[in-house]
Amino acid sequence: QLLPPRQRAALLLCDVLGWSAIETAQLLGGTTASINSALQRARTKLGERQVRPPQRSRPSAGEGVLLERYMGAWQTDNLDGLVELLREDAIYHMPPWQEWYRGHQAIGAFLASVWGNFAGYRAMAVGANAQPAVGIYALGRQDSIWRPHSLHVIEDADGKIASLTIYVPPLGPALFEAFGLPPEPLALRV
């Protein structure tokens, strides 16, 4: 409860749900400028807050196997293997973007359209919201620098992925420090 209600509402609507400042102003009342000001004050206040060391939850044995297979698929550039881990009715969200996909075929088709944008991927396991999660680092095609790319929160159901919430840039990389992820990936583990 660090933020006043209006700042908290603006922050949740814009940064979590992906609403524009115009949409948020229409809902909350006020101007776009007042929403942008509230967002700036909220972000500043949260940025000043003392960062606690992350509390990581340990995945169950089944989640651990699924997590290792998921990380391995990214690190070995195995899109087909990744899609095999998804339930047929899996859901894929990408905050702060509004796009989402339902079904392993739709998710696979989307991933195939963007998979080759990078020269490689590295993954590091973390926990988020008491669920297994993975920080993905990407190697650009034009340089040899590994950069934080996205944070993936995995919801397991009977040994398959039921839901993937992937925090994409710019939000995803901004979350790495809060989750205790280093700015560069550690050595490859497959």
Secondary structure, DSSP 4 states (H G I P E B T S, - for coil): --S-HHHHHHHIIIIIS---HHHHHHHH-S-HHHHHHHHHHHHHHHHHSPPPPP-PPPPPHHHHHHHHHHHHHHHTT-HHHHHHTEEEEEEEE-TTS--EEESHHHHHHHHHHHGGGSSEEEEEEEEETTEEEEEEEEE-SSS--EEEEEEEEEEEETTEEEEEEEE-TTHHHHHTGGGT--SS--S---
